[in-house]
Amino acid sequence: MQKWLEKLVEKDVRNGESVYFWKDVSCDKVSLKVKFPELYEISYHQEASVSDIFVKGEWKLDFRRNLNQQRQDKLIVLRMMINSY
């Protein structure tokens, strides 16, 4: 986890516990919260650290609502982005 995370975060990563997934991880110098506001708004875990969301090698992204097609497409882009590192 640490190597890809270091590419996306501008602070000391360590084990991901002090890195907030939506606020600290960035894409093109923009936080995921800003890059994917539709997903952030309905996320159960807006204050979660990376280590809270990346569990046993899998991303645990949970949302308060069912995802419509547009949000599903955004989630695919988000997953592709974080999995590419």
N, C-alpha and C positions, 0 to 999 in steps of 0.2 A: 504494500500500500504506500509506503513512504516515498518511493521514487517518483511515481506519477503525481503524488500530492505536492511534492516539492516544486514541480513544474507549474502548478496551478495556484500556489499560495505564496504570498510574499512575507511570511513569517516563519518562525521555527516550528517545524511540523511535529517532530518526535513521534508519538504513537497516535496522533489524530484526536486525542482527547481535548486539546485546547484549540482546535480548529473547527469553527462552525461551518457546517456544510453549505448552508444557503448564503451566509454572509462573508466568509473568508475565501472560499474556493472561487476562482475567477476564470472567466473565459474571455479572451481578448481584453484583459484588464477591467472587466466588468464582473461584479459578483453574480453568482447564480440567481440570487434573489432578484436582481435587476434584469438579467438575461432571460429568465423564465418566470415572470411575475404571475402568470396564470397558474402555474404549478405551486409556487411559493404560497400564494393566497389560500390555497385549499390543503396545504400540507398539514398533517397532524403534528409534525415535528419541526416547527420553524426555528427553534433554538437548539436543535440537535447538533452535536459534534459529528465529525466524520466517523469517528469510531462507534458512535451510536447507530449510524446508518449503514456502515459497511460491516456486516456481521458474518463471520465465517466464510469470507470470500464472496459474499453476495450483497447487493444493494437492497436495503429494506426501505423503499420509499412508499409511504402510506398516505392516502388522501382522504379527506372528509366526505368527498362526493365521488360518484362514478365519473370517469373521465369521458367527455364527449370526444368526437373524432379529432377535433383541433388539439385538445389537451393530450390525447394519446399520441398524436404526431409530435408534439413538443417533448413528451416523455421519451419517445424514441430518440430524438435528437440529443436530449440530455444524456441518456444512457450511452449512446454512441460516443459522445464527447468524453465522458468520464472513463469509459472502457477503452478508449483509444490510447490512453496513457498507461 
